[in-house]
Amino acid sequence: MTKGDQLAEIVKLIDQNSINCYARASGDYNPIHIDEKYAARSSPFESTIAHGMMIAATISEMMNIDFKDDWASNGKLKLKFRAPVLSGDTITTFGNVKDISERSCGYEIICSVGVRRHTGEIAISGEARISTKGS
């Protein structure tokens, strides 16, 4: 990896079935996520909203593709949730290498990361940091 390199892009359709599966896995059954009738009348979006951490997990998935075990053992994320992802949205997870610094036992790599809705709206933005023995 070198400064400016793009990270592996991930594109996913976020449908109600995947939101329901995440609700079961996380134990978060807030009706705004799983009850389409409730969401239609209670939300300005008139749709269920995906769990924020479900969408954030795609950033970790992207980092794992590029940095493998190094990401799993010492990766760090700092994220800002900017907009909801709705059932039926297609998202694109993206990132690039912002900086690489040499350290005593390898390199620290800082990446700009984010998730974009199919509308072009940024749902999540932030930074990922990883220490690795090679660049």
Sequence and secondary structure as in RCSB ss.txt:
>XXXX:A:sequence
MTKGDQLAEIVKLIDQNSINCYARASGDYNPIHIDEKYAARSSPFESTIAHGMMIAATISEMMNIDFKDDWASNG
KLKLKFRAPVLSGDTITTFGNVKDISERSCGYEIICSVGVRRHTGEIAISGEARISTKGS
>XXXX:A:secstr
  TT B   EEEEE HHHHHHHHHHHT   HHHH HHHHHHH TTSS B  HHHHHHHHHHHHHHHHHHHHHHH 
EEEEEE S  BTTEEEEEEEEEEEEEEETTEEEEEEEEEEEETTS EEEEEEEEEEES  
